[in-house]
Amino acid sequence: MKKSHIPISLFQFLNQERISLLSVSLLAGLIFCFSDTILGVFQTDDSEKKLVEKSIAELQKIAENKKKNYSYKQKDTYQPREGQTKRKFSKKKLINKITQESLFEFDPNKATEEEFVRLGLTPRVATTILKYRNKGGKFFRKEDFKKIYGISEADYEQLEPFIQIVKTAHRPAFAKQETEFKKPPVKKPDVVVIDINTATTEEWQQLRGIGPFYSKKITRFREKLGGFSSIEQVGKTYGLKDSTFQVIKPFLKISPVFRKIKINQLDAKTLSAHPYIKWNQANVLKKYQENHGHILDIETFSKIVVFSKEDVERLEPYLDFSE
């Protein structure tokens, strides 16, 4: 591994270099101090006098060069050498792309890295699973698979119906004890039809690809609306993938909404709590009623400019014009 380049200051020489520089400087200083005495010895010969002066000048020049060679300019910030760059780390969120078309039955204890990627998992998640298995890790129950880093609750709910774990002859004691406190997962029937406005979270989970995570989101959205006015509305549930909705769509049936909006009786705050009515629309609606009286039909309601044609069509099944 290459070491970072760190400038060496004038006073951080190697011992041999320091001694050499000190010796040359000391010799030059001595010659300079006693130059008159040395020159006095050679006063009878001008050529020898010039030779001594030349030697002194050369020694001084050598000393100066030594200092220049080991001097440097202190920099405020460290600059990497040419070709050397700071290492950057990127934190990419692990996003799996699981679709209904990519799903097939698999055993997480035996599947290859390529098969995990075909299911829609990222290569990084596939590698994590293989590392877990290489270290002796085993998947004894379907629920064990969602403990893998990078597999979200939503991912697991899509994969869960396709996980097929072959029972092993040797099972650790702790895993055996764990099953004594948990009921085995209920196998979902092949065909089931549910009412989208009366089904409980448990009934939603009978559908393929729907687990506790999606069933709670669907029923919460239904409660805010006051019921689904169409089967297509179920597919508008936030976070529900269209591929999953298309699988369960044939097993859904419709019934009337269970709660309507009494626009002539409710205040603006209560009206704006509905997913299809914004705060400014609720305020304009109440202002309109103050000036024109109660709204008695859908034709009158559609004249309020803040509601588009699409808004009116979505709200019509929920509107109650009673006074």
JOMOBEL-V431147 format. One record per run of one state. SS is the DSSP state (alpha for helix, beta for strand, coil for the rest). FROM is the first residue (numbers start at 0). TO is the last residue. If there is no record, write none. Layout:
SS;FROM;TO, SS;FROM;TO
This chain:
coil;0;13, alpha;14;32, coil;33;33, alpha;34;40, coil;41;44, alpha;45;68, coil;69;98, alpha;99;101, coil;102;104, beta;105;105, coil;106;111, alpha;112;117, coil;118;121, alpha;122;133, coil;134;140, alpha;141;146, coil;147;151, alpha;152;159, coil;160;161, beta;162;162, coil;163;171, alpha;172;178, coil;179;192, beta;193;194, coil;195;199, alpha;200;203, coil;204;210, alpha;211;224, coil;225;229, alpha;230;235, coil;236;240, alpha;241;250, beta;251;252, coil;253;259, beta;260;261, coil;262;266, alpha;267;270, coil;271;277, alpha;278;291, coil;292;296, alpha;297;300, coil;301;307, alpha;308;317, beta;318;319, coil;320;322
